[in-house]
Amino acid sequence: MNHSNRVANIPKSAIHEMTRLSKEIEDVAFLSWAKPTSGAPDHIGEAAISAIINGLVDGYSVSSGLVELRQEIVKKLKRDNNIEANISQVVVTVGAIEGLAAAIMATVDPGDEVILPSPTYSTHINQVVLASGVPVFVPTIEEDGFRLDIKGIQKTITPKTKAILYCSPSNPTGTVFSEQELRQLAEIALEHNLMVITDEAYEYFTFENHKHFSIGSIPEMQKNVVSCFTFTKSYAMTGWRIGYLIADEEIIPQINKAHIPFAICVPVVSQYAALAALKNSQQCIEEFRQKYLSARNLMCQRLDRLDSVFEYQKPEGSYLMFPKIFLEEGKDSQQFCEKLLREAKVSTTPGVDFGPTGEGHLRLSFCVPEEMINTAFDRMEVYFKQLKG
Ligand SMILES: Cc1ncc(COP(=O)(O)O)c(C=O)c1O
């Protein structure tokens, strides 16, 4: 075959496989996707329509994004992330994903090691492999709510280590790394001059006393961080494919050189939609957060009733959780999930997709209507009762 080894090394996505299998079955209770089920607020679509009618969207924009959009992003970064930036440090990207890909491409040479606190978002692993980098997994401390193992990270650093890549709030575990943990991580990065690449997609979705902290707000880290954000989750704009990154002026030209061959620029219509999202009321974010908090509480209550099957860490943020499966059958999470789908009509995501320490777990998404959570758990209660005889 004529394919590249680089791409052949990327495993098939279990999330997409579960989606494909789910389509073969009727009336599935679907907890597999980390995708907001609500729509974006109306004013966002209206701004896009008016940009189309006014003939603003037919050409390319500057590759790093419309100036007025980057100006609003700079204000948001200051207000919500405590990050000081000017517009030349911002690149508007095709979702957080393309920002992360461009940041990794601009940072990692073939054979360079990238530390991933794991379990971690499967796409990050694949992006490192696509850049011919070597993902190095450092397990988080599950019993302690999947906290960062700072000593473990320190011990894993070699002369080949180039970067640390994490997401907080986390997909798949829902953990929010604390300011204290991230300040310790920053010290390590500075000591070894490593790049830290962050995925802050769920920045607004944190619960109770857990607060999102951007490592890019530490002034000493300015040259060592690329912070990636998105409109996907905050404004339920998944399909608009728009996010942005912020980095030091020195590395931005390199990131732009990686961004252009993949995207040239973000669809201009989406840039006008994002501009409207930033300029208008931010109320929808709090409404989404409240909805996810209520759904999280429901999912935890339902999991408590299945305590002979699952053990879980309560998510501190995001809209995902990552229970461990007690049953013998759970050791192979792919098979477990496929069986659960076929026999109980509940679609989840196998933990093995999220790095080696993800095996034996499954990922559940609670950004779904509460009826869906109840249906899924009603079915699982019956299924596991039968399974145990
Ligand atoms: C941690 C994380 N990062 C990024 C993304 C995708 O973001 P975007 O749509 O902005 O590319 C997801 C989507 O599920 C995610 O969970």
The ligand as an ORCA input file, in Angstrom:
! r2SCAN-3c Opt
* xyz 0 1
  C     -10.353     18.448     25.189
  C     -10.930     18.797     23.858
  N     -10.250     19.596     23.048
  C     -10.720     19.944     21.842
  C     -11.924     19.442     21.382
  C     -12.429     19.848     20.037
  O     -12.436     21.222     19.992
  P     -12.730     22.041     18.668
  O     -14.113     21.721     18.224
  O     -12.585     23.424     19.139
  O     -11.720     21.681     17.655
  C     -12.656     18.571     22.163
  C     -13.923     18.017     21.665
  O     -14.465     17.102     22.137
  C     -12.157     18.243     23.438
  O     -12.833     17.439     24.244
*
